[in-house]
Amino acid sequence: MSGTAVLWQSVRPLFGAATVTLEVLGLLLIVGLALVAVLAFTQTYGPRPLRYFCVGYEQLFRGIPPIVVLLFFWNGLLQPLHVPGVLVAAVALGLRSAAYQSQIFRGAVLAVAPGQMAAARSLGMSKIQAIRSVISPQALRLAIPPWANEYSGVVKDTAFICVVGGLIDLMRQALLKVPTLAMHRPLGTNLILPYFIILGLFYLVLTYIGNSLLVLLERRLRIPGFEMKGKVER
């Protein structure tokens, strides 16, 4: 069998594995988004003990590599409960992503003029009402550009879910094919290099699609002159 045929046969399973990666990616973004507002607003407006808790949470998950978080949840926390691997990966990476996203959204909240809260309270709004109706819509617009940076990082983090047993994601599928590809050596070399170039293109496409959607959302919600500078780096 020619090298091209072997390479194509090895690439085809990647399309199926991409669905697993997409499933984990979607779920972890939901987990992260579900926590981000709570963490960001608690750090900004919450009582001091809760602020300390949120700061500790953020520092903990930002300071530990994603593969360590995944192994901790899979081997030590959720595996004894027989939680599906997709949910384990989504929860582990989602909690870590929430730590980054909380700082993005917190920066956006702080970028809103302080007088906005005072003005809302003077109109008779409670703090919760002011956050929901005045601060949140403005902070959301400010947070979209930095969120593109976080999304790119999360896509790359999904490569680590290969350590979760039972999941055949893009990276796990690629690693399973390495022994087969190493045996075929057309023109004196093996097929591993071109195969991993193709694998990289899968991640590149996922990153490009997500960032493009965020750019469209930013343009749709953009108010001229209303923007936040800077990003939270991973």
C-alpha positions, 0 to 999 in steps of 0.5 A: 500500500502506498504511503499516501493511501496509508496516510489517508486511512490514518487521517479518516478516523480523526474526523470521528475523534474531532467530535469527541474533542468538540463535545468536551470543548463545548461542555467545558466552555459551558462550565466555565461560563456558568462560573465566570460571572459569579467569580468576577462579581464576587471578587469585585462586589462581594464580602471580603471572605468570599473575595478571598475564596475566589482569589484562592480558587483563581490562583489555584487553577491558574497555577496548575498545568491542565494535565495535572488537573485532568489526572487529579479529577480522573484518577482521584476524584471522579473515576470512583464515581463512574462519571463518564470521561467526557464529563470528567474532562469538561469539568476539569478543564471548565473549572480551570478555564473559569479561573482565566475567564473570571479575570477577563470578566473582572477586568471588564467589570472594573473597566466600566466607569465607577459612576455607573453603579452609583447612578444605578443605585441613585435611581432606586436599583438594588446592587443585583439589579444594577449589576444585571441591567447596567454593569453586565451588558457593558462588561460583556462587550468589553470582555469579548476580545480577550475571550478570543485569547482564552478560547484559543488556549482552551482549544489547545488544552483539549489535547491533554484529554488524551490522558482520560481513559475511554476518550478517543479524542484527536490527540489520543487517535493520533497517538494510536496511529503512531506505530502503524505510521512508523512502519511505512517509510516512503522515500526513506522517512516515515509518515509521522511528520505529515500526519501530525501536521494534519493533526495540527490543522484540525486544531487550527481550524477549531481555533479559527472558527471559534475566533471568527464567531467571537469577532462577528459577535464583537462587531455586532455588539460593538459601540464605537469608542467603548473598548478594553485594552489588554488581555489575560495571558495564559 
